[in-house]
Amino acid sequence: MLNDQEYRAIIDKIRAADIAYYQSDRPLFTDAEYDSLYRAVVEFEQQNPLLADPNSPTKKVSGNVSATFSPVRHGAPMLSIRTETDATSEGARAFDRRIRKDLKLSETAAPVRYRAELKFDGLALSLRYERGVLVQAATRGDGEIGEDVTANVRTISEIPQRLRGAVVPLMIEVRGEVYMRRSAFETFNERARNSGGTPLVNPRNGAAGSLRQLDAKVTASRPLSFFAYAIGALSETDDWREATNLPTQTALMETLAAFGFKTDEHARTVDGADALVAFHADVLRLRDALDFDIDGVVYKVDDRQLQRELGWVTREPRWAVAHKYPPEEMTTFVEAIEVQVGRTGAITPVARLKPVMVGGVTVSNATLHNFDEVARKDVRVGDKVVVRRAGDVIPEVVRVVLEGGGARAEPFIAPAVCPVCASQVVREEGEAVARCTGGLACKAQLQGALLHFVHRKAMNIEGLGDKLADALIAHGSVSRISDLYSLEAPKLISMERMGEKSVTNLLAQIEASKTVELHRLIYSLGIRHVGETTAKTLAKHYGSLDAVMNASIESLTMAQDVGAVVAQSIHDFFRQPVNVDTINALIAAGVTPQNPATAIGASLNENVAGKTFVLTGTLPTLTRDEAAAMIEAAGGKVSSSVSKKTSYVVAGAEAGSKLEKANELGVAVIDEDGLRGLLG
Ligand code: IVH
């Protein structure tokens, strides 16, 4: 239990955190830390009501009104939801018990109907519509008075400017959560990191900061979304009253959806405690796959008449509760800052952390993205940091928590040479990423290349993990990927942790990998910018490894979804002698790519690639579709009209006006044999 002095100290901390959060969008604590401070204050006040500070943060809804935006008085107060502290399934049962007791239901009475919803982790917003037209948008503020953010809210496309439907109330306050999708947040930050901008701390802070921009153009450039989940004040007209009946939260959500709002599609209307428990568990399993942050679920008594009967206590309704999940941001300490060298030489600084549970998973490493980010966040060994792990993205260090006092370690210095191979580290102009220039002479790059080569989606060689890859490289048994095919049993058996059986299995896997689909072989080479999809495109487009290797940049850009950067990268890769040697060694070792059956058999051909063809008339043996497919497979384009830009008109029997036009413009005219000649 706290003493009076500790109680006051915590109140001061909460006030400072509220000011930093609500007025400068700068969180001092993680949500979990804030909650636990808040709970300690509540507990102290319950046990020592006489010592309670009349201005305690528990006496008002937290959130404050800054001087920057005009104040707006809400038509009905925007309150908060009580948090169920027990994160286990017991939390849901305790809520149901309380509701049944408050409603004086006997044990045999029917289960209570609830609306179970996601608890969105964004920023609450109240939207005032008069005769169906959006007239004002306000943040929650202190619950009574919020900030006018109408101009900014008008830039959010998911918020209707006008309610849909013929019958709308005279006035309605629609309440919901502004948030930023995880994908939008990642894209925004990726771009910011690459262009020297300032990344956002997390999606919620991103949403809050974007909404409170002075310049609505800035808000417009930030991708914000909105979910509606409640209403505030409502003035009905007779028409509306007749047409609309809102007996339940479920019906209310349907009405909001009909108005044109996005509502929570995961929400369920359920009966009794068991269903709440199941909902809590189901949503937790779903949590990582969602494209937005949630910090729990909300249970609401569905019947709005019962809601009114249950009423409110201080700042929270009695008919709703928030049931939390483990936080996705936690604080821990940096034990070391190391750099990792990836297979393309990209150098990523990584924080080794004192292990901590984040969102239900133990995290002991977190990415620092790049050296600019380390400097900007000023992360140093020994620092207390906030770590975020949300969805399936790699955990990251969000920020340092400076607690004043104590001396810190020296700032981190980016290495000038690769820590693995001592080659120079370079940063290309305009690139945020630093790279080791060692190529496959760098053991880290070689290890990355090897692990990529054997990957399930590449050559699919099982039984070669990072330990064995390390050992093979250290022994000198593998100095380029093709060396895998010269491994022999005696050498493998001599390696640590390699039994006879695993050696036999591994060798069988390596042998089996020699027969491989072409796109897998292309992908396994680890060409920069060539993922699985591009590898498939290339295999299909060119039909053989030779054709891909010989393709010109111009021809490459003709392949589907291959842009200039990717084409350049593919072209460069096959012009580097080490890569050509490796490929030759693979083929010499017996690797035989299976060319795709779908390719028409034509390989890319400089006569055809980049050229435009027009087909006209009936060809002797080929249909027009077949001819077009052959031209396209060889990198050519097929157009339907003849112009000066047409390279060839392929004319068959009964060719008409297109042939005339070709003659007029002096475009070369060929027949099917001529086409076959070009295709080679
Ligand atoms: S209902 C009377 N439903 O959580 C209750 N709130 O801690 C009014 N929130 O201020 C709110 N998801 O910003 C409600 N499905 C949901 C919610 C939700 C997130 C937020 C909202 C509210 C806070 C309460």
Boltz pocket constraint, residues with backbone or C-beta under 6 A from the ligand:
constraints:
  - pocket:
      binder: B
      contacts: [[A, 79], [A, 80], [A, 81], [A, 82], [A, 117], [A, 118], [A, 119], [A, 120], [A, 121], [A, 122], [A, 123], [A, 124], [A, 176], [A, 177], [A, 229], [A, 230], [A, 298], [A, 317], [A, 320], [A, 322]]
      max_distance: 6.0
